[in-house]
Amino acid sequence: MTTFYDVPADALIEAVAAELDLEEPEWAAYSKTGVSRELPPEQEDFWNTRAASVLRTIAKDQPVGVERLRSRYGGSKKGSTRYRVRPDRKTGSSGKVIRTILQQLEEAGYVEIAEGEGRRISGEGRALLDNTASEVLEDLDRPELERYA
């Protein structure tokens, strides 16, 4: 049986994002995804793509909380904008974006709360990832991946 570990992450995230049907909040079009960003995302299907990426990250690293996901999707902020005298420092991504995506994934039944530990993937979420991975593997035309079929 094919699991989500058997296919490239970018192909899996793209396919899962096409299957997810999460509604993007109104404020998401105007908000940045973190302190280190200057503008909101310009990608057309950003919300579902980020949700698919969060779902895969939870399945891979479970249990995981909002703070670890903020670190995972964060960036680096310049130390000083004028003279660059300080080294860059790591900043987290927007907690509200991640929290809202987690809440939507919970409502859809793909993620469940692990008391005191964070979130972990549910059986339905694992099935979505694995079934999508088998479809992606069939669609891929790479000779090095034929041994998994």
Secondary structure, DSSP 8 states (H G I E B T S, - for coil): ---GGGS-HHHHHHHHHHH------GGGGTS-SBTT-SS----TTHHHHHHHHHHHHHHHH-SB-HHHHHHHT-EEE-S-TTT--S--EEE-B-HHHHHHHHHHHHHHTSEEEETTTEEEE-HHHHHHHHHHHHHHHHH---GGGGGG-
